[in-house]
Amino acid sequence: MRIEKLAALMEEKGFSGALVSPGANFYYLTGLHIHEAGERLTVLAVNPDGEYHILAPSLYQNVIKDFPVTFWRDGENPYSKLGTIMKELGIGGKVLVENTMRADWLIGIFHSDNRFDPYPLNVLMRELRMRKDKEELKLMQKAAEVADRVFEEILSWDIVGMTEKELALKIELRIRELSDGISFQPIVASGENGANPHHEPGNRKIRKGDMVILDYGARWKGYCSDITRTVAIGKPDEKLLEIYRIVKEAQEDAFQSVREGIKAKEVDRAARETISKAGYGEYFTHRTGHGLGLDVHEEPYIGPDGEVVLKNGMTFTIEPGIYLPGLGGVRIEDDVAVINGRGKRLTRADRELVIL
Ligand SMILES: CSCC[C@H](N)C(=O)N1CCC[C@H]1C(=O)O
């Protein structure tokens, strides 16, 4: 069904086929979980008639069933086998290629087909994946509920004196216990480290006076959640309290602005205006959010350049932040779906400042 939709789009846009390597698109189209980081050539080839064939290493022989598939063994040349599949499906010339395909695979395909003219697959896949159906929304809600539950539990842990790494590991473990796994490596950024939005948890111990940014997510049957809450350890600096209030207001303003039919950049503007008016515009150093689904970052991106028109079924984060060098930062993030023309929060953990 999904492969047919991709085929129809390819037909309309004049592509001779698509080569999809393991990852979210491969899973979306086939339902097969194939290890993304494997170095052995694995490709789903689809043509505009909706015919498809998988080339896979023989170690997947017991995983890929009920699919037209050719297996290759270590020691064989997989590129000549892929060439045969492409020829049989009539794929050549203008071909869609998975955006994240490994360069060595791409080079191998180039060298075995001199008519090969690649285009990024996501120009079509984004159209298919951006709007989630009811089943997908249910899975996203489940992933969001795990994120909320883990936050509730964190509030009962004695985190003072833990290092960022220890807390991140504990969060990861709990997510893995409650779901299919983490959607990305948790961020724990304490004190001055909070000024780095993508801080990698280190050996700094969480202590009194800190604001601590906790940013993590779970996967439920492939679908991601992504939540951020910022908590205080004891009474924090007045400036940090002030930016907490502003970020919370900006997050609410952006959420309230969500409507079917507006552009993504209008949601970004709502958050940015609130922060800029309060005098902290230059300290909000990233977009307001990003689409969320099988990938933790996907369309629609909620940034100043977000031209995508929001539609029912789209899911994205709203996560403004203020980052003050040398002092710390605050970010508050929820996962939101457009339902019946308005925003609906999927993550619902308390956004009031919690002082531990
Ligand atoms: C996938 S790692 C980052 C997860 C985080 N929730 C996130 O998406 N962001 C943190 C700062 C901004 C935003 C981003 O766009 O990277």
The ligand as an ORCA input file, in Angstrom:
! r2SCAN-3c Opt
* xyz 0 1
  C      18.358     14.280     18.501
  S      19.328     15.100     19.626
  C      18.482     16.538     20.115
  C      17.142     16.318     20.687
  C      16.513     17.607     21.094
  N      15.213     17.448     21.676
  C      16.398     18.536     19.916
  O      15.824     18.178     18.930
  N      16.893     19.785     20.030
  C      17.603     20.316     21.165
  C      17.925     21.705     20.792
  C      17.148     22.059     19.582
  C      16.615     20.792     19.026
  C      17.258     20.518     17.675
  O      16.710     21.022     16.695
  O      18.289     19.859     17.589
*
